[in-house]
Amino acid sequence: MAMLMAGAAAIALYMPAAKAQQAAQPAAGQQTDQPKKAEGNAAKDETLLDKILVVSRTGESAIKSLASASHVDKEQLERRMATTPNEMLLGVPGVAVQADARRVSSSINIRGLQDFGRVAVIVDGARQDFQRSDHGTQSTFYIDPELIKSVDVIRGPVANTYGSGAIGGVVFFDTKDAVDFLKPEETWAGSVTGRYESNGKGWTTSATGAYRINENWDALGNIVYRDYGDYKDGGGDNVKGSGFDVLSGLLKTTIRPSDNSELKLGWVGSSDSWNEISGGVPANDADLKSNTFTARYNITDDAKSWLDLHINASYNKTNLGLTTLIPQNRFNPTTGLPVVLPAGSTSTFDVGTSGIDIWNTSRFQTAGIDHELTYGGDWVGDNVKTGGTAGGDSFYTPSGKRNISGAYIQDKLTWDWLEVITGLRYDSYSLKDSSPETSGDRLSPRITVGVSPFDGPTLAGLQFYGTYAEGYRSPSLTETLISGNHPAGVTFPFLPNPNLRPETGKTVEFGVNYSANGIVEGNDALRLKAAYFHNNVEDYIDGVTLSPFNPTSGCPFGPGIPICFQYQNFAKAKIHGVELESTYDAGWGYAGLSASVTNGYTISYKGVRADLATLPSSQVTAQLGLRFLQDKLTVGGEVQYNGKPQGNAVAKDYTLVNAFASYQATENLKVDFRADNIFDVKYANPLNATTTSTIYEPGVTLKLAATMRFGG
């Protein structure tokens, strides 16, 4: 089956071109709806890569973007029946998700960069900056896939117009809107979804309602409840601590004061609970509350020429509380002496993030050259408060405040076959707790050159580009201020480092975009993006182990084992790789092929080279879907090969095979089925190799869902 699907995808993608034409693009900045299909076997008139990126400042689609960008739309999300963000991002090149067994919390890795803001995770314009010191992943976010209508990914520091620190890239989650749910003739509509998953015996219930108050004002609400037990891995063993129950919700209203303006007000929230396992038994009861409030305003002039102004304001508050279920042998964080943490002890992690983002794009022409001049600024403030019983986990996530801000200007110049993007961003930051403030600032440039040199029918859609871009990430509160003694198992000191220097990412990227229609059939479409990148991260920050026997280490002799832990700068982290994303769409169905290979290492100031622990698997993902019964029935599958990362002694190669089917039984009833990991492979995410024990991912999982819709 794997060979059949991969072969079919490859044949479809590399069929010789018979005739080609440029795909029609929607107006810049305008979100497109799902295109209608013509009668019979006509294909969609646009593919996934043609969809406008919500995160784009200038209204580009992924295929037109001179950058490594990907879009995941509503149809894909429904097909994947995602329980976690990891499943939402299946097959997106260069992207991996780490979740440990705590499936409700996730951390995104782009091109080997992860945690502490290296990847900006944004929900409806709100930065998700929650962080907790722990083994494994450090920075996590919480979002239910049922609330999401699309996901956009931009890889590399070319994303520096979307906020400070994103030297790895940006992932933007856009939640559902009433206009996407209501039919044109409807005033109101609702839907109810019920879903069962075999692995963990999990149930999901979702209800959505939307109301059109008038032609310029609508609202939508969505509530989701999930109740999952512990899942079994591919070896048939229960993965303790993987069960959870979560209640999530969404409220959003859109107001259009005029033909050229729009205001979106939204709230996304969740209440999650799960058990944390230690020594094979539940040790902590975890309860999490997360609330995100957003306001997004856009106004343009009639021609969308000099005025295309966006004002986004947001506030995200995440509170995690831990309650010990059993007495635990710990070490006092101050003295390092043994203590017993009694049952019922608490630890709290309270992180609030405020943000504002303002930008405008002016479009004009000089001497036959089209300009899209984008200029703006942004500010994000993190307020971290932690507390609880001495010896509890919160002691190792420092309280404090961080402010990061920036301003930028970028001009996109287009002349015939040539496109040039030049940009400059200014960043500044400050960190403070009870000690003196640390701060810094920097200018980061970007230049991109794209050429479309061919006019012939086959090569008219071929475009080459090259980019040099820089990004700037300030040290986080934890990296700078962590202190105390390791809490359990063995004790040793954590040392703060107020002298940490910010990271500077310098990326060179070469890429190709290709678009062609009418490849085999009159209305089919092929889209392909490929890129090579080399990222040189100067002053890369990572945790190191110090010895008190070295008089220059600053590590004191104390109770416990003779080591210290501290975040320090490395001279460089060098990361390079290749990425491919392609889709072919025709009346009979679609095929997709994506791939990514990422390698990298760190270099100390003494020239010592070491493997980078955050490298993801190399991946090749093939997808094939077939349409039947006038497109009411879609069946297909996915095959994904995962190759062991360089220098990872724990990881292994593995291949996953999934299958799916979707049937629109009536206008108002839809049934979905999915089988993940059909061959029950026992595998572990290589990013979890840094945890204290190997955590295996779910084995074979069957999913069945039904959605009933009604409206009037």
Summary of the structure (lengths in Angstrom):
residues: 712
radius of gyration: 25.2
end to end distance: 44.1
largest distance: 78.3
contacts: 2560
relative contact order: 0.15
helix: 7%
strand: 55%
